[in-house]
């Protein structure tokens, strides 16, 4: 009993268990510490990916060679893509805020399998190390693009095998996290927390976990086949041996399009927490948002073919995939309608997380509508493999996930660290970052429609103006990113102590001290019939 009280009396940041110092973190099974381990790891990889992206934009500042040759550029965008997709945006929101907040939001002391949770982080680190080995050792940095397309992925003389195995191990980390979250949500909800009382962030983690569990093994098997093709020449994808390189595209995108929803569903969940909190109003259409979440998770499996309209599929398949692409946009539009309706006549409290959330809605709408341009057969054929695709992709993947990540970071920061950030600098960081983002990616829509191909380190003179604006935008964006990070790091150490519930939210994580104690709750919470996550007066 004395030990239990000591544990309850300490917060998770200061608690001294079996191990001290760094070992007390990297061997901890506390879901909150594991969430912070993911946060620091992913932030490091994100900064690395941003620097590589900045190098690419420097190269595109002017026609011809600027700072790197074509081979180096190919290697740079490959590493940038592998880091950003497999190490940042796929694990980002689920691994960080899912670990930090999911158990507290459902009234649990931890996830269902704490040791498996720690193993997931160790697998993540292992995958990162393997990919870094591909960069630093062997016969050259991988240059295939993050998609590892066949047949080049097994014909290339670069050091590709460690990168493939690294992506494979990162997939295992994702699968174990999804399994853990599924069991946690099913088995560890507190008394009275029915399915219709779950916070929407938890619902999106639930839909995401099913995608992680069911879709990730497909890309894992595909990457193993590529490795076997390189080492043994088994002939699955090699046309010289009777294989089919288009089969690789099918297998890869059967995973990688649902993976977009691994990225964006938790982002939508975070926005669905922030909007009602800062509107002080019940979320509009709670059950419609749940239904749209599960519809996205289901229909997302059926639209992979829109990545391959120019690969030679039948007309029937093209019509089918184009129609489903338009259908999957409907549940996303439902969410946007619900968020805007929630704000209507709400008591708006304008804080930094609200700025990020509203920016997310705008950026996501631009990304979604441009996705319909790519989902339509006629227009996709025209802008396929142009800078238009790069703009759309980054508006959804970086804009959608990135803006939601910063929204969630500023929203839950007081709870995670028990301190408040400097609001003035936080707002300046948001503004500079947003301006930089729009200046960086918006010109790419124009460049793509004018015919500039993607993945080229050089371009024609007529594309110079758009690339200058885009490159300057990258500098502004990085400036905003630095302001945000410096402010958050400084505030985590020296910020003003935070209240238990500074935003007056109604979900359970705001009922525990800031930062939370080791076991989350002194007594297990019990929800009454009228209790709910969005019951604002």
URVEN-V21687 format. One record per backbone hydrogen bond with DSSP energy under -1.0 kcal/mol. CO is the residue of the C=O (numbers start at 1). NH is the residue of the N-H. Records with the same first field share a line. If there is no record, write none. Layout:
BEGIN
CO=NH + NH
END
This chain:
BEGIN
1=5
2=6
3=7
4=8
5=9
6=10
10=518
11=15
22=25 + 26
23=27
25=28
30=34
31=35
32=36
33=37
34=38
35=39
36=40
37=41
38=42
39=43
40=44
41=45
42=46
43=47
44=48
45=49
46=50
47=51
48=52
49=53
50=54
51=55
52=56
53=57
54=58
55=59
56=60
58=61
69=73
70=74
71=75
72=76
73=77
74=78
75=79
76=80
77=81
78=82
79=83
80=84
81=85
82=86
83=87
84=89
85=90
88=92
91=95
92=96
93=97 + 98
96=100
97=101
98=102
101=105
102=106
103=108
104=107
106=190
113=117
114=118
115=119
116=120
117=121
118=122
119=123
120=124
121=125
122=126
123=127
124=128
125=129
126=130
127=131
128=132
129=133
130=134
131=135
132=136
133=137
140=159
145=148
149=153
151=154
152=156
158=160
160=164
161=165
162=166
163=167
164=168
165=169
166=170
167=171
168=172
169=173
170=174
171=175
172=176
173=177
174=178
175=179
176=180
177=181
178=182
179=183
180=184
181=185
182=186
183=187
184=188
190=193
191=527
192=194
194=197
195=198
199=203
200=204
201=205
202=206
203=207
204=208
205=209
206=210
207=211
208=212
209=213
210=214
211=215
215=218
216=220
217=221
218=222
219=223
220=224
221=225
222=226
223=227
224=228
225=229
226=230
227=231
228=232
236=244
238=241 + 243
239=242
245=249
246=250
247=251
248=252
249=253
250=254
252=256
253=257
255=259
257=260
258=262
259=263
260=264
261=265
264=268
265=269
266=270
267=271
268=272
270=274
271=275
273=277
274=278
276=280 + 281
278=349
279=347
285=289
286=290
287=291
288=292
289=293
290=294
291=295
292=296
293=297
294=298
295=299
296=300
298=301
299=302
303=306
304=307
305=308
308=311
314=318
315=319
316=320
317=321
318=322
319=323
320=324
321=325
322=326
323=327
324=328
327=330
329=333
330=334
331=335
332=336
333=337
334=338
335=339
336=340
337=341
338=342
339=343
340=344
343=346
346=348
351=355
352=356
353=357
354=358
355=359
356=360
357=361
358=362
359=363
360=364
361=365
362=366
363=367
364=368
365=369
366=370
367=371
368=372
369=373
370=374
371=375
372=376
376=380
377=381
379=383
380=384
383=386
385=454
386=389
387=391
388=392
389=393
390=394
391=395
392=396
393=397
394=399
398=402
399=403
400=404
401=405
402=406
403=407
404=408
405=409
406=410
407=411
408=412
409=413
412=416
413=417
414=418
418=498
422=426
423=427
424=428
425=429
426=430
427=431
428=432
429=433
430=434
431=435
432=436
433=437
434=438
435=439
436=440
437=441
438=442
442=445
443=447
444=448
445=449
446=450
447=452
448=451
452=387
460=463
461=464
463=467
464=468
465=469
466=470
467=471
468=472
469=473
470=474
471=475
472=476
473=477
474=478
475=479
476=480
477=481
478=482
479=483
480=484
481=485
482=486
483=487
484=488
485=489
486=490
487=491
488=492
489=493
490=494
491=495
496=420
501=504
507=510
508=511
516=12
517=520
519=521
534=536
END
